[in-house]
Amino acid sequence: MSTIVLPDMYLKLWDVGGQLSLRKLWQSYYASCHAIVFIIDSTDIGDGSLPLDPDHDGSGRLEECALVLEDVLQNSEAEGVPLLILANKQDREDCVEVVRIKEGLVKRVFEGEKAGGIRDSRVLPVSALTGTGVKEAVEWVKSRVRWNKESRPPVMR
């Protein structure tokens, strides 16, 4: 857990880790969150496209990201929670561009048969190494916390 202190608020962030063994713990955070930030390594997802065949049993990292996001969005306690997808490592030459990630991952997750419905979401390019895009990501989360504080008060457990 870490806290970002801003002039008009502070944001508490929980890094819950993406390892398979930790994913079952994620649902315990949904009821008390104002936004979900899903970070992907944009150098480790192939070419940024998913197979067009819905019966395809893909095994790539982008396919794994899509399946994980679908699972998150289907959880009733995550309903209505804004989702920010950060495409990390955009400073590298071998990264997949955000537009390709949107066409593959986001389109599949939000328009597929397991879609969680309309949701406030955004995909942003970032580089944790250089800091590029981090300010924009924090500003997006900050605005969602402000908008959702009254309509979705956190439930502390």
Residue pairs with C-beta under 8 A, 6 or more apart in sequence:
1 12
1 13
1 14
1 15
2 12
2 13
2 15
3 10
3 11
3 12
3 13
4 10
4 11
4 13
4 138
6 138
6 142
9 142
9 145
9 146
11 138
11 141
11 142
11 145
13 37
14 29
14 33
16 22
16 25
16 26
16 29
18 39
18 68
23 68
23 71
26 72
27 75
27 77
27 78
28 157
30 36
30 75
30 77
30 78
30 81
31 77
31 154
31 155
31 157
32 154
32 155
32 156
32 157
33 81
33 154
34 81
34 82
34 141
34 144
34 145
34 148
34 149
34 152
34 154
35 81
35 82
35 83
35 84
35 141
35 144
35 145
35 148
36 72
36 78
36 81
36 82
36 83
36 84
37 84
37 85
37 86
37 137
37 141
38 65
38 69
38 72
38 83
38 84
38 85
38 86
39 85
39 86
39 88
40 65
40 85
40 86
40 87
40 88
40 101
40 105
41 61
41 88
41 89
42 48
42 87
42 88
42 89
42 90
42 95
42 96
42 98
42 101
42 125
43 89
43 92
43 94
43 95
43 96
44 61
45 60
45 61
45 62
45 65
45 96
45 101
45 105
46 60
46 61
46 62
46 96
47 96
47 100
48 62
48 96
48 97
48 100
48 101
48 103
48 104
48 105
49 62
49 100
49 103
49 104
50 58
50 62
50 63
50 66
50 104
50 105
50 108
51 58
51 63
54 112
54 113
62 101
62 104
62 105
65 105
66 104
66 105
66 108
66 109
69 83
69 85
69 105
69 109
70 109
70 112
70 114
70 115
70 116
72 78
72 83
73 83
73 109
73 114
73 115
73 116
73 117
73 119
74 114
74 116
78 116
79 116
79 117
80 119
80 148
80 152
81 119
81 148
81 152
82 119
82 120
82 121
82 141
82 144
82 148
83 119
83 120
83 121
83 122
84 121
84 122
84 123
84 124
84 137
84 140
84 141
84 144
85 101
85 105
85 106
85 121
85 122
85 123
85 124
86 123
86 124
86 125
86 126
86 133
86 137
87 95
87 96
87 98
87 101
87 123
87 124
87 125
87 126
88 126
88 127
88 128
89 95
89 127
89 128
89 129
90 98
90 125
90 126
90 127
90 132
90 133
91 127
91 129
91 130
91 132
97 125
98 123
98 124
98 125
101 123
102 123
106 121
106 123
109 115
109 116
110 116
110 119
110 121
120 144
122 140
124 133
124 136
124 137
124 140
125 132
125 133
126 132
126 133
126 134
126 137
127 133
128 134
